[in-house]
């Protein structure tokens, strides 16, 4: 596994849809050129986990088994880079799918969630490029 530990994420619930990370969190992408790279999400980062519409929370809760993958995806969307290297939206979405696989999310669910971000998250990517990271 390329997560820094198997420990659960430590978060604080802020309001209707937002949580704040209480501890640093890392993911290592061994495929990032040239030799792999850590994606380091610092304590204090604000996430909405998976931006699942509330009516679907019964079957796809925002903090499900894919929670760590969603935090990495949110971080990549908000900052648009790994270290100092700019990334594409397709890269961020691909990491989301790859991380879900590593977390044991079933193939159908992870591919549906990946397809949903590919189809519906372009606006979020663009807003982050224009406005910067989300604030609590």
Residue pairs with C-beta under 8 A, 6 or more apart in sequence:
1 102
2 27
2 28
2 29
2 30
2 99
2 102
3 26
3 27
3 28
3 68
3 99
3 102
3 103
4 25
4 26
4 27
4 28
9 21
9 23
9 25
9 67
9 68
9 71
10 21
10 22
10 23
11 19
11 20
11 21
11 22
11 47
11 63
12 19
12 20
12 22
13 19
14 20
14 46
14 136
17 48
17 51
17 62
18 46
18 47
18 48
18 134
18 136
19 46
19 47
19 48
19 49
19 63
20 44
20 45
20 46
20 47
20 136
21 41
21 42
21 43
21 44
21 45
21 46
21 47
21 71
22 43
23 43
24 40
24 41
24 42
24 43
25 40
25 41
25 45
25 68
25 71
26 38
26 39
26 40
26 41
27 38
27 39
27 41
27 68
27 72
27 95
27 99
28 36
28 37
28 38
28 39
29 36
29 37
29 38
29 39
29 82
29 95
29 98
30 36
32 82
37 82
37 83
37 85
39 72
39 75
39 76
39 82
39 95
41 71
41 72
41 75
45 71
45 74
45 75
46 133
46 134
46 135
46 136
47 70
47 71
47 74
47 75
48 62
48 74
48 134
49 62
49 63
49 67
49 70
49 71
49 74
50 60
50 62
50 63
50 64
50 66
50 67
50 70
50 113
51 62
51 121
51 124
52 60
52 61
52 62
60 109
60 113
62 70
63 70
65 103
65 104
65 105
66 99
66 100
66 103
66 105
66 109
66 110
66 113
68 99
68 103
69 95
69 96
69 99
69 100
69 102
69 103
69 105
70 96
72 95
72 96
72 99
73 92
73 93
73 95
73 96
73 99
73 117
76 82
76 87
76 91
76 92
76 95
77 89
77 92
77 121
77 124
77 125
77 128
78 128
78 132
78 133
78 134
79 128
79 133
80 86
80 87
80 92
80 125
80 128
80 129
81 87
89 121
89 122
89 125
90 118
92 125
93 114
93 117
93 118
93 121
96 113
96 114
96 117
97 110
97 111
97 113
97 114
100 109
100 110
100 113
100 114
101 107
101 110
105 113
128 134
